[in-house]
Amino acid sequence: MKRYEQMLLENKAWVEDMLDSNPDFFTRLAQTQKPEFLWIGCSDSRVSPSEITQTQPGEIFIHRNIANLVVHTDMNLLSVLQYAVEVLEISHIIVCGHYGCGGVKAALSHQSYGMIDIWLRHIKDAYCQHKEDVDGASSEDGRVNRLVEVNVRQQLMNLAKTTIIQKSWKNNKRPYLHGWVFDLSNGKLKPLLELAPHESIDDPIYTYENFQA
């Protein structure tokens, strides 16, 4: 049996298990979604948001990309963000990176990987801004993991600089922003940074006051 065929069988078994424990599960699931969290994470197949947080379907709205970047020109990310904040009215946004991130490793190298080089440029820029801190690590793995943390903090600040977040902070006093790192070696999440509504941004030039209706 091919692996994808096995996946289909496992889906049927999962449905049966869910119905046995909660006959109304899929009826309620199909009606609406009202998640409290937006998760912006890495596409790495080993980092499953629902699995590592033990949350159920409908509890987390999820966006994933290589190295969990928040890029101000990424319409995919911004569309997800606007929908989450303005329509779903989420209360918390989590930007979660992970140690040993392949995207961060690639950004620290001089190897060209094709189209993804354009995407990884954002991580290289973060490295240049925090070069002394990253290079202060005692090993190459340490440098990667230090940049993983730097990157999470950078992306959280990028999030705070969007008009979507600032408008919601002003009008709705939400969402709270959280920067976490997942450790693949022990399965634990490490909180790095939290920004509350009206938290100061690193430079006032990024602050907006008058918003379009």
MODELLER restraints for C-alpha pairs under 7 A, 6 or more apart:
rsr = mdl.restraints
at = mdl.atoms
rsr.add(forms.Gaussian(group=physical.xy_distance, feature=features.Distance(at['CA:18:A'], at['CA:25:A']), mean=6.99, stdev=0.5))
rsr.add(forms.Gaussian(group=physical.xy_distance, feature=features.Distance(at['CA:19:A'], at['CA:25:A']), mean=6.77, stdev=0.5))
rsr.add(forms.Gaussian(group=physical.xy_distance, feature=features.Distance(at['CA:33:A'], at['CA:58:A']), mean=5.51, stdev=0.5))
rsr.add(forms.Gaussian(group=physical.xy_distance, feature=features.Distance(at['CA:34:A'], at['CA:58:A']), mean=6.65, stdev=0.5))
rsr.add(forms.Gaussian(group=physical.xy_distance, feature=features.Distance(at['CA:34:A'], at['CA:88:A']), mean=6.24, stdev=0.5))
rsr.add(forms.Gaussian(group=physical.xy_distance, feature=features.Distance(at['CA:35:A'], at['CA:58:A']), mean=5.73, stdev=0.5))
rsr.add(forms.Gaussian(group=physical.xy_distance, feature=features.Distance(at['CA:35:A'], at['CA:59:A']), mean=4.37, stdev=0.5))
rsr.add(forms.Gaussian(group=physical.xy_distance, feature=features.Distance(at['CA:35:A'], at['CA:60:A']), mean=5.23, stdev=0.5))
rsr.add(forms.Gaussian(group=physical.xy_distance, feature=features.Distance(at['CA:35:A'], at['CA:61:A']), mean=6.22, stdev=0.5))
rsr.add(forms.Gaussian(group=physical.xy_distance, feature=features.Distance(at['CA:35:A'], at['CA:90:A']), mean=6.37, stdev=0.5))
rsr.add(forms.Gaussian(group=physical.xy_distance, feature=features.Distance(at['CA:36:A'], at['CA:59:A']), mean=6.28, stdev=0.5))
rsr.add(forms.Gaussian(group=physical.xy_distance, feature=features.Distance(at['CA:36:A'], at['CA:60:A']), mean=6.59, stdev=0.5))
rsr.add(forms.Gaussian(group=physical.xy_distance, feature=features.Distance(at['CA:36:A'], at['CA:90:A']), mean=4.73, stdev=0.5))
rsr.add(forms.Gaussian(group=physical.xy_distance, feature=features.Distance(at['CA:36:A'], at['CA:91:A']), mean=5.45, stdev=0.5))
rsr.add(forms.Gaussian(group=physical.xy_distance, feature=features.Distance(at['CA:36:A'], at['CA:92:A']), mean=6.42, stdev=0.5))
rsr.add(forms.Gaussian(group=physical.xy_distance, feature=features.Distance(at['CA:37:A'], at['CA:59:A']), mean=6.85, stdev=0.5))
rsr.add(forms.Gaussian(group=physical.xy_distance, feature=features.Distance(at['CA:37:A'], at['CA:60:A']), mean=4.99, stdev=0.5))
rsr.add(forms.Gaussian(group=physical.xy_distance, feature=features.Distance(at['CA:37:A'], at['CA:61:A']), mean=6.13, stdev=0.5))
rsr.add(forms.Gaussian(group=physical.xy_distance, feature=features.Distance(at['CA:37:A'], at['CA:90:A']), mean=5.58, stdev=0.5))
rsr.add(forms.Gaussian(group=physical.xy_distance, feature=features.Distance(at['CA:37:A'], at['CA:91:A']), mean=6.24, stdev=0.5))
rsr.add(forms.Gaussian(group=physical.xy_distance, feature=features.Distance(at['CA:37:A'], at['CA:92:A']), mean=4.91, stdev=0.5))
rsr.add(forms.Gaussian(group=physical.xy_distance, feature=features.Distance(at['CA:37:A'], at['CA:93:A']), mean=5.62, stdev=0.5))
rsr.add(forms.Gaussian(group=physical.xy_distance, feature=features.Distance(at['CA:38:A'], at['CA:60:A']), mean=5.79, stdev=0.5))
rsr.add(forms.Gaussian(group=physical.xy_distance, feature=features.Distance(at['CA:38:A'], at['CA:61:A']), mean=4.68, stdev=0.5))
rsr.add(forms.Gaussian(group=physical.xy_distance, feature=features.Distance(at['CA:38:A'], at['CA:62:A']), mean=5.75, stdev=0.5))
rsr.add(forms.Gaussian(group=physical.xy_distance, feature=features.Distance(at['CA:38:A'], at['CA:84:A']), mean=6.71, stdev=0.5))
rsr.add(forms.Gaussian(group=physical.xy_distance, feature=features.Distance(at['CA:38:A'], at['CA:90:A']), mean=6.78, stdev=0.5))
rsr.add(forms.Gaussian(group=physical.xy_distance, feature=features.Distance(at['CA:38:A'], at['CA:92:A']), mean=6.40, stdev=0.5))
rsr.add(forms.Gaussian(group=physical.xy_distance, feature=features.Distance(at['CA:38:A'], at['CA:93:A']), mean=4.67, stdev=0.5))
rsr.add(forms.Gaussian(group=physical.xy_distance, feature=features.Distance(at['CA:38:A'], at['CA:94:A']), mean=6.21, stdev=0.5))
rsr.add(forms.Gaussian(group=physical.xy_distance, feature=features.Distance(at['CA:39:A'], at['CA:60:A']), mean=6.61, stdev=0.5))
rsr.add(forms.Gaussian(group=physical.xy_distance, feature=features.Distance(at['CA:39:A'], at['CA:61:A']), mean=6.13, stdev=0.5))
rsr.add(forms.Gaussian(group=physical.xy_distance, feature=features.Distance(at['CA:39:A'], at['CA:62:A']), mean=4.80, stdev=0.5))
rsr.add(forms.Gaussian(group=physical.xy_distance, feature=features.Distance(at['CA:39:A'], at['CA:63:A']), mean=6.09, stdev=0.5))
rsr.add(forms.Gaussian(group=physical.xy_distance, feature=features.Distance(at['CA:39:A'], at['CA:93:A']), mean=5.94, stdev=0.5))
rsr.add(forms.Gaussian(group=physical.xy_distance, feature=features.Distance(at['CA:39:A'], at['CA:94:A']), mean=4.89, stdev=0.5))
rsr.add(forms.Gaussian(group=physical.xy_distance, feature=features.Distance(at['CA:39:A'], at['CA:95:A']), mean=6.15, stdev=0.5))
rsr.add(forms.Gaussian(group=physical.xy_distance, feature=features.Distance(at['CA:40:A'], at['CA:62:A']), mean=6.23, stdev=0.5))
rsr.add(forms.Gaussian(group=physical.xy_distance, feature=features.Distance(at['CA:40:A'], at['CA:63:A']), mean=4.93, stdev=0.5))
rsr.add(forms.Gaussian(group=physical.xy_distance, feature=features.Distance(at['CA:40:A'], at['CA:64:A']), mean=5.62, stdev=0.5))
rsr.add(forms.Gaussian(group=physical.xy_distance, feature=features.Distance(at['CA:40:A'], at['CA:68:A']), mean=6.05, stdev=0.5))
rsr.add(forms.Gaussian(group=physical.xy_distance, feature=features.Distance(at['CA:40:A'], at['CA:94:A']), mean=6.03, stdev=0.5))
rsr.add(forms.Gaussian(group=physical.xy_distance, feature=features.Distance(at['CA:40:A'], at['CA:95:A']), mean=4.75, stdev=0.5))
rsr.add(forms.Gaussian(group=physical.xy_distance, feature=features.Distance(at['CA:40:A'], at['CA:96:A']), mean=6.26, stdev=0.5))
rsr.add(forms.Gaussian(group=physical.xy_distance, feature=features.Distance(at['CA:41:A'], at['CA:63:A']), mean=6.45, stdev=0.5))
rsr.add(forms.Gaussian(group=physical.xy_distance, feature=features.Distance(at['CA:41:A'], at['CA:64:A']), mean=4.76, stdev=0.5))
rsr.add(forms.Gaussian(group=physical.xy_distance, feature=features.Distance(at['CA:41:A'], at['CA:65:A']), mean=6.59, stdev=0.5))
rsr.add(forms.Gaussian(group=physical.xy_distance, feature=features.Distance(at['CA:41:A'], at['CA:68:A']), mean=4.56, stdev=0.5))
rsr.add(forms.Gaussian(group=physical.xy_distance, feature=features.Distance(at['CA:41:A'], at['CA:95:A']), mean=5.88, stdev=0.5))
rsr.add(forms.Gaussian(group=physical.xy_distance, feature=features.Distance(at['CA:41:A'], at['CA:96:A']), mean=4.91, stdev=0.5))
rsr.add(forms.Gaussian(group=physical.xy_distance, feature=features.Distance(at['CA:41:A'], at['CA:97:A']), mean=6.09, stdev=0.5))
rsr.add(forms.Gaussian(group=physical.xy_distance, feature=features.Distance(at['CA:42:A'], at['CA:64:A']), mean=5.19, stdev=0.5))
rsr.add(forms.Gaussian(group=physical.xy_distance, feature=features.Distance(at['CA:42:A'], at['CA:65:A']), mean=5.15, stdev=0.5))
rsr.add(forms.Gaussian(group=physical.xy_distance, feature=features.Distance(at['CA:42:A'], at['CA:66:A']), mean=5.28, stdev=0.5))
rsr.add(forms.Gaussian(group=physical.xy_distance, feature=features.Distance(at['CA:42:A'], at['CA:67:A']), mean=4.83, stdev=0.5))
rsr.add(forms.Gaussian(group=physical.xy_distance, feature=features.Distance(at['CA:42:A'], at['CA:68:A']), mean=4.42, stdev=0.5))
rsr.add(forms.Gaussian(group=physical.xy_distance, feature=features.Distance(at['CA:42:A'], at['CA:97:A']), mean=6.18, stdev=0.5))
rsr.add(forms.Gaussian(group=physical.xy_distance, feature=features.Distance(at['CA:43:A'], at['CA:64:A']), mean=5.12, stdev=0.5))
rsr.add(forms.Gaussian(group=physical.xy_distance, feature=features.Distance(at['CA:43:A'], at['CA:65:A']), mean=4.89, stdev=0.5))
rsr.add(forms.Gaussian(group=physical.xy_distance, feature=features.Distance(at['CA:43:A'], at['CA:66:A']), mean=5.37, stdev=0.5))
rsr.add(forms.Gaussian(group=physical.xy_distance, feature=features.Distance(at['CA:50:A'], at['CA:56:A']), mean=6.69, stdev=0.5))
rsr.add(forms.Gaussian(group=physical.xy_distance, feature=features.Distance(at['CA:66:A'], at['CA:103:A']), mean=6.23, stdev=0.5))
rsr.add(forms.Gaussian(group=physical.xy_distance, feature=features.Distance(at['CA:67:A'], at['CA:97:A']), mean=6.67, stdev=0.5))
rsr.add(forms.Gaussian(group=physical.xy_distance, feature=features.Distance(at['CA:67:A'], at['CA:101:A']), mean=6.82, stdev=0.5))
rsr.add(forms.Gaussian(group=physical.xy_distance, feature=features.Distance(at['CA:67:A'], at['CA:103:A']), mean=5.43, stdev=0.5))
rsr.add(forms.Gaussian(group=physical.xy_distance, feature=features.Distance(at['CA:67:A'], at['CA:104:A']), mean=6.66, stdev=0.5))
rsr.add(forms.Gaussian(group=physical.xy_distance, feature=features.Distance(at['CA:68:A'], at['CA:95:A']), mean=6.92, stdev=0.5))
rsr.add(forms.Gaussian(group=physical.xy_distance, feature=features.Distance(at['CA:68:A'], at['CA:96:A']), mean=6.79, stdev=0.5))
rsr.add(forms.Gaussian(group=physical.xy_distance, feature=features.Distance(at['CA:68:A'], at['CA:97:A']), mean=6.13, stdev=0.5))
rsr.add(forms.Gaussian(group=physical.xy_distance, feature=features.Distance(at['CA:69:A'], at['CA:155:A']), mean=5.90, stdev=0.5))
rsr.add(forms.Gaussian(group=physical.xy_distance, feature=features.Distance(at['CA:70:A'], at['CA:155:A']), mean=5.21, stdev=0.5))
rsr.add(forms.Gaussian(group=physical.xy_distance, feature=features.Distance(at['CA:70:A'], at['CA:158:A']), mean=6.13, stdev=0.5))
rsr.add(forms.Gaussian(group=physical.xy_distance, feature=features.Distance(at['CA:70:A'], at['CA:159:A']), mean=6.35, stdev=0.5))
rsr.add(forms.Gaussian(group=physical.xy_distance, feature=features.Distance(at['CA:82:A'], at['CA:164:A']), mean=6.24, stdev=0.5))
rsr.add(forms.Gaussian(group=physical.xy_distance, feature=features.Distance(at['CA:84:A'], at['CA:90:A']), mean=5.91, stdev=0.5))
rsr.add(forms.Gaussian(group=physical.xy_distance, feature=features.Distance(at['CA:90:A'], at['CA:175:A']), mean=6.60, stdev=0.5))
rsr.add(forms.Gaussian(group=physical.xy_distance, feature=features.Distance(at['CA:91:A'], at['CA:174:A']), mean=5.75, stdev=0.5))
rsr.add(forms.Gaussian(group=physical.xy_distance, feature=features.Distance(at['CA:91:A'], at['CA:175:A']), mean=4.45, stdev=0.5))
rsr.add(forms.Gaussian(group=physical.xy_distance, feature=features.Distance(at['CA:91:A'], at['CA:176:A']), mean=6.30, stdev=0.5))
rsr.add(forms.Gaussian(group=physical.xy_distance, feature=features.Distance(at['CA:92:A'], at['CA:175:A']), mean=4.88, stdev=0.5))
rsr.add(forms.Gaussian(group=physical.xy_distance, feature=features.Distance(at['CA:92:A'], at['CA:176:A']), mean=4.74, stdev=0.5))
rsr.add(forms.Gaussian(group=physical.xy_distance, feature=features.Distance(at['CA:92:A'], at['CA:177:A']), mean=5.86, stdev=0.5))
rsr.add(forms.Gaussian(group=physical.xy_distance, feature=features.Distance(at['CA:93:A'], at['CA:175:A']), mean=6.61, stdev=0.5))
rsr.add(forms.Gaussian(group=physical.xy_distance, feature=features.Distance(at['CA:93:A'], at['CA:176:A']), mean=6.29, stdev=0.5))
rsr.add(forms.Gaussian(group=physical.xy_distance, feature=features.Distance(at['CA:93:A'], at['CA:177:A']), mean=4.91, stdev=0.5))
rsr.add(forms.Gaussian(group=physical.xy_distance, feature=features.Distance(at['CA:93:A'], at['CA:178:A']), mean=6.09, stdev=0.5))
rsr.add(forms.Gaussian(group=physical.xy_distance, feature=features.Distance(at['CA:94:A'], at['CA:177:A']), mean=6.06, stdev=0.5))
rsr.add(forms.Gaussian(group=physical.xy_distance, feature=features.Distance(at['CA:94:A'], at['CA:178:A']), mean=4.70, stdev=0.5))
rsr.add(forms.Gaussian(group=physical.xy_distance, feature=features.Distance(at['CA:94:A'], at['CA:179:A']), mean=5.87, stdev=0.5))
rsr.add(forms.Gaussian(group=physical.xy_distance, feature=features.Distance(at['CA:94:A'], at['CA:180:A']), mean=6.98, stdev=0.5))
rsr.add(forms.Gaussian(group=physical.xy_distance, feature=features.Distance(at['CA:95:A'], at['CA:152:A']), mean=6.54, stdev=0.5))
rsr.add(forms.Gaussian(group=physical.xy_distance, feature=features.Distance(at['CA:95:A'], at['CA:156:A']), mean=6.47, stdev=0.5))
rsr.add(forms.Gaussian(group=physical.xy_distance, feature=features.Distance(at['CA:95:A'], at['CA:178:A']), mean=6.19, stdev=0.5))
rsr.add(forms.Gaussian(group=physical.xy_distance, feature=features.Distance(at['CA:95:A'], at['CA:179:A']), mean=4.96, stdev=0.5))
rsr.add(forms.Gaussian(group=physical.xy_distance, feature=features.Distance(at['CA:95:A'], at['CA:180:A']), mean=6.19, stdev=0.5))
rsr.add(forms.Gaussian(group=physical.xy_distance, feature=features.Distance(at['CA:96:A'], at['CA:152:A']), mean=6.74, stdev=0.5))
rsr.add(forms.Gaussian(group=physical.xy_distance, feature=features.Distance(at['CA:96:A'], at['CA:179:A']), mean=5.98, stdev=0.5))
rsr.add(forms.Gaussian(group=physical.xy_distance, feature=features.Distance(at['CA:96:A'], at['CA:180:A']), mean=4.67, stdev=0.5))
rsr.add(forms.Gaussian(group=physical.xy_distance, feature=features.Distance(at['CA:96:A'], at['CA:181:A']), mean=5.32, stdev=0.5))
rsr.add(forms.Gaussian(group=physical.xy_distance, feature=features.Distance(at['CA:96:A'], at['CA:182:A']), mean=6.93, stdev=0.5))
rsr.add(forms.Gaussian(group=physical.xy_distance, feature=features.Distance(at['CA:97:A'], at['CA:148:A']), mean=6.52, stdev=0.5))
rsr.add(forms.Gaussian(group=physical.xy_distance, feature=features.Distance(at['CA:97:A'], at['CA:152:A']), mean=6.07, stdev=0.5))
rsr.add(forms.Gaussian(group=physical.xy_distance, feature=features.Distance(at['CA:97:A'], at['CA:180:A']), mean=6.44, stdev=0.5))
rsr.add(forms.Gaussian(group=physical.xy_distance, feature=features.Distance(at['CA:97:A'], at['CA:181:A']), mean=4.73, stdev=0.5))
rsr.add(forms.Gaussian(group=physical.xy_distance, feature=features.Distance(at['CA:97:A'], at['CA:182:A']), mean=6.19, stdev=0.5))
rsr.add(forms.Gaussian(group=physical.xy_distance, feature=features.Distance(at['CA:98:A'], at['CA:148:A']), mean=6.80, stdev=0.5))
rsr.add(forms.Gaussian(group=physical.xy_distance, feature=features.Distance(at['CA:98:A'], at['CA:181:A']), mean=4.95, stdev=0.5))
rsr.add(forms.Gaussian(group=physical.xy_distance, feature=features.Distance(at['CA:98:A'], at['CA:182:A']), mean=4.42, stdev=0.5))
rsr.add(forms.Gaussian(group=physical.xy_distance, feature=features.Distance(at['CA:98:A'], at['CA:183:A']), mean=5.85, stdev=0.5))
rsr.add(forms.Gaussian(group=physical.xy_distance, feature=features.Distance(at['CA:99:A'], at['CA:145:A']), mean=5.25, stdev=0.5))
rsr.add(forms.Gaussian(group=physical.xy_distance, feature=features.Distance(at['CA:99:A'], at['CA:148:A']), mean=6.32, stdev=0.5))
rsr.add(forms.Gaussian(group=physical.xy_distance, feature=features.Distance(at['CA:99:A'], at['CA:181:A']), mean=6.92, stdev=0.5))
rsr.add(forms.Gaussian(group=physical.xy_distance, feature=features.Distance(at['CA:99:A'], at['CA:182:A']), mean=6.44, stdev=0.5))
rsr.add(forms.Gaussian(group=physical.xy_distance, feature=features.Distance(at['CA:99:A'], at['CA:183:A']), mean=5.52, stdev=0.5))
rsr.add(forms.Gaussian(group=physical.xy_distance, feature=features.Distance(at['CA:99:A'], at['CA:184:A']), mean=6.72, stdev=0.5))
rsr.add(forms.Gaussian(group=physical.xy_distance, feature=features.Distance(at['CA:100:A'], at['CA:144:A']), mean=6.55, stdev=0.5))
rsr.add(forms.Gaussian(group=physical.xy_distance, feature=features.Distance(at['CA:100:A'], at['CA:145:A']), mean=6.22, stdev=0.5))
rsr.add(forms.Gaussian(group=physical.xy_distance, feature=features.Distance(at['CA:103:A'], at['CA:120:A']), mean=6.89, stdev=0.5))
rsr.add(forms.Gaussian(group=physical.xy_distance, feature=features.Distance(at['CA:104:A'], at['CA:123:A']), mean=6.79, stdev=0.5))
rsr.add(forms.Gaussian(group=physical.xy_distance, feature=features.Distance(at['CA:104:A'], at['CA:144:A']), mean=6.39, stdev=0.5))
rsr.add(forms.Gaussian(group=physical.xy_distance, feature=features.Distance(at['CA:104:A'], at['CA:148:A']), mean=6.52, stdev=0.5))
rsr.add(forms.Gaussian(group=physical.xy_distance, feature=features.Distance(at['CA:105:A'], at['CA:144:A']), mean=5.92, stdev=0.5))
rsr.add(forms.Gaussian(group=physical.xy_distance, feature=features.Distance(at['CA:107:A'], at['CA:120:A']), mean=5.55, stdev=0.5))
rsr.add(forms.Gaussian(group=physical.xy_distance, feature=features.Distance(at['CA:107:A'], at['CA:123:A']), mean=6.11, stdev=0.5))
rsr.add(forms.Gaussian(group=physical.xy_distance, feature=features.Distance(at['CA:107:A'], at['CA:124:A']), mean=5.60, stdev=0.5))
rsr.add(forms.Gaussian(group=physical.xy_distance, feature=features.Distance(at['CA:108:A'], at['CA:124:A']), mean=6.86, stdev=0.5))
rsr.add(forms.Gaussian(group=physical.xy_distance, feature=features.Distance(at['CA:123:A'], at['CA:151:A']), mean=6.75, stdev=0.5))
rsr.add(forms.Gaussian(group=physical.xy_distance, feature=features.Distance(at['CA:126:A'], at['CA:151:A']), mean=6.51, stdev=0.5))
rsr.add(forms.Gaussian(group=physical.xy_distance, feature=features.Distance(at['CA:127:A'], at['CA:147:A']), mean=6.67, stdev=0.5))
rsr.add(forms.Gaussian(group=physical.xy_distance, feature=features.Distance(at['CA:134:A'], at['CA:143:A']), mean=5.31, stdev=0.5))
rsr.add(forms.Gaussian(group=physical.xy_distance, feature=features.Distance(at['CA:134:A'], at['CA:146:A']), mean=5.50, stdev=0.5))
rsr.add(forms.Gaussian(group=physical.xy_distance, feature=features.Distance(at['CA:134:A'], at['CA:147:A']), mean=5.87, stdev=0.5))
rsr.add(forms.Gaussian(group=physical.xy_distance, feature=features.Distance(at['CA:135:A'], at['CA:143:A']), mean=6.06, stdev=0.5))
rsr.add(forms.Gaussian(group=physical.xy_distance, feature=features.Distance(at['CA:137:A'], at['CA:143:A']), mean=5.22, stdev=0.5))
rsr.add(forms.Gaussian(group=physical.xy_distance, feature=features.Distance(at['CA:149:A'], at['CA:181:A']), mean=6.97, stdev=0.5))
rsr.add(forms.Gaussian(group=physical.xy_distance, feature=features.Distance(at['CA:152:A'], at['CA:179:A']), mean=5.93, stdev=0.5))
rsr.add(forms.Gaussian(group=physical.xy_distance, feature=features.Distance(at['CA:153:A'], at['CA:179:A']), mean=6.29, stdev=0.5))
rsr.add(forms.Gaussian(group=physical.xy_distance, feature=features.Distance(at['CA:153:A'], at['CA:193:A']), mean=6.73, stdev=0.5))
rsr.add(forms.Gaussian(group=physical.xy_distance, feature=features.Distance(at['CA:156:A'], at['CA:179:A']), mean=6.28, stdev=0.5))
rsr.add(forms.Gaussian(group=physical.xy_distance, feature=features.Distance(at['CA:160:A'], at['CA:166:A']), mean=6.70, stdev=0.5))
rsr.add(forms.Gaussian(group=physical.xy_distance, feature=features.Distance(at['CA:161:A'], at['CA:206:A']), mean=5.79, stdev=0.5))
rsr.add(forms.Gaussian(group=physical.xy_distance, feature=features.Distance(at['CA:161:A'], at['CA:207:A']), mean=6.88, stdev=0.5))
rsr.add(forms.Gaussian(group=physical.xy_distance, feature=features.Distance(at['CA:163:A'], at['CA:208:A']), mean=6.91, stdev=0.5))
rsr.add(forms.Gaussian(group=physical.xy_distance, feature=features.Distance(at['CA:167:A'], at['CA:211:A']), mean=6.75, stdev=0.5))
rsr.add(forms.Gaussian(group=physical.xy_distance, feature=features.Distance(at['CA:168:A'], at['CA:174:A']), mean=5.97, stdev=0.5))
rsr.add(forms.Gaussian(group=physical.xy_distance, feature=features.Distance(at['CA:169:A'], at['CA:175:A']), mean=6.80, stdev=0.5))
rsr.add(forms.Gaussian(group=physical.xy_distance, feature=features.Distance(at['CA:169:A'], at['CA:197:A']), mean=4.98, stdev=0.5))
rsr.add(forms.Gaussian(group=physical.xy_distance, feature=features.Distance(at['CA:169:A'], at['CA:198:A']), mean=6.11, stdev=0.5))
rsr.add(forms.Gaussian(group=physical.xy_distance, feature=features.Distance(at['CA:173:A'], at['CA:197:A']), mean=5.54, stdev=0.5))
rsr.add(forms.Gaussian(group=physical.xy_distance, feature=features.Distance(at['CA:174:A'], at['CA:197:A']), mean=5.75, stdev=0.5))
rsr.add(forms.Gaussian(group=physical.xy_distance, feature=features.Distance(at['CA:175:A'], at['CA:197:A']), mean=6.61, stdev=0.5))
rsr.add(forms.Gaussian(group=physical.xy_distance, feature=features.Distance(at['CA:176:A'], at['CA:195:A']), mean=5.97, stdev=0.5))
rsr.add(forms.Gaussian(group=physical.xy_distance, feature=features.Distance(at['CA:176:A'], at['CA:196:A']), mean=4.88, stdev=0.5))
rsr.add(forms.Gaussian(group=physical.xy_distance, feature=features.Distance(at['CA:176:A'], at['CA:197:A']), mean=6.17, stdev=0.5))
rsr.add(forms.Gaussian(group=physical.xy_distance, feature=features.Distance(at['CA:177:A'], at['CA:194:A']), mean=5.56, stdev=0.5))
rsr.add(forms.Gaussian(group=physical.xy_distance, feature=features.Distance(at['CA:177:A'], at['CA:195:A']), mean=4.97, stdev=0.5))
rsr.add(forms.Gaussian(group=physical.xy_distance, feature=features.Distance(at['CA:177:A'], at['CA:196:A']), mean=6.43, stdev=0.5))
rsr.add(forms.Gaussian(group=physical.xy_distance, feature=features.Distance(at['CA:178:A'], at['CA:193:A']), mean=5.88, stdev=0.5))
rsr.add(forms.Gaussian(group=physical.xy_distance, feature=features.Distance(at['CA:178:A'], at['CA:194:A']), mean=4.53, stdev=0.5))
rsr.add(forms.Gaussian(group=physical.xy_distance, feature=features.Distance(at['CA:178:A'], at['CA:195:A']), mean=6.52, stdev=0.5))
rsr.add(forms.Gaussian(group=physical.xy_distance, feature=features.Distance(at['CA:179:A'], at['CA:191:A']), mean=6.07, stdev=0.5))
rsr.add(forms.Gaussian(group=physical.xy_distance, feature=features.Distance(at['CA:179:A'], at['CA:192:A']), mean=5.37, stdev=0.5))
rsr.add(forms.Gaussian(group=physical.xy_distance, feature=features.Distance(at['CA:179:A'], at['CA:193:A']), mean=4.94, stdev=0.5))
rsr.add(forms.Gaussian(group=physical.xy_distance, feature=features.Distance(at['CA:179:A'], at['CA:194:A']), mean=6.22, stdev=0.5))
rsr.add(forms.Gaussian(group=physical.xy_distance, feature=features.Distance(at['CA:180:A'], at['CA:189:A']), mean=6.46, stdev=0.5))
rsr.add(forms.Gaussian(group=physical.xy_distance, feature=features.Distance(at['CA:180:A'], at['CA:190:A']), mean=5.41, stdev=0.5))
rsr.add(forms.Gaussian(group=physical.xy_distance, feature=features.Distance(at['CA:180:A'], at['CA:191:A']), mean=4.42, stdev=0.5))
rsr.add(forms.Gaussian(group=physical.xy_distance, feature=features.Distance(at['CA:180:A'], at['CA:192:A']), mean=5.44, stdev=0.5))
rsr.add(forms.Gaussian(group=physical.xy_distance, feature=features.Distance(at['CA:181:A'], at['CA:189:A']), mean=5.64, stdev=0.5))
rsr.add(forms.Gaussian(group=physical.xy_distance, feature=features.Distance(at['CA:181:A'], at['CA:190:A']), mean=5.08, stdev=0.5))
rsr.add(forms.Gaussian(group=physical.xy_distance, feature=features.Distance(at['CA:181:A'], at['CA:191:A']), mean=6.56, stdev=0.5))
rsr.add(forms.Gaussian(group=physical.xy_distance, feature=features.Distance(at['CA:182:A'], at['CA:188:A']), mean=5.88, stdev=0.5))
rsr.add(forms.Gaussian(group=physical.xy_distance, feature=features.Distance(at['CA:182:A'], at['CA:189:A']), mean=4.51, stdev=0.5))
rsr.add(forms.Gaussian(group=physical.xy_distance, feature=features.Distance(at['CA:182:A'], at['CA:190:A']), mean=6.27, stdev=0.5))
rsr.add(forms.Gaussian(group=physical.xy_distance, feature=features.Distance(at['CA:183:A'], at['CA:189:A']), mean=6.34, stdev=0.5))
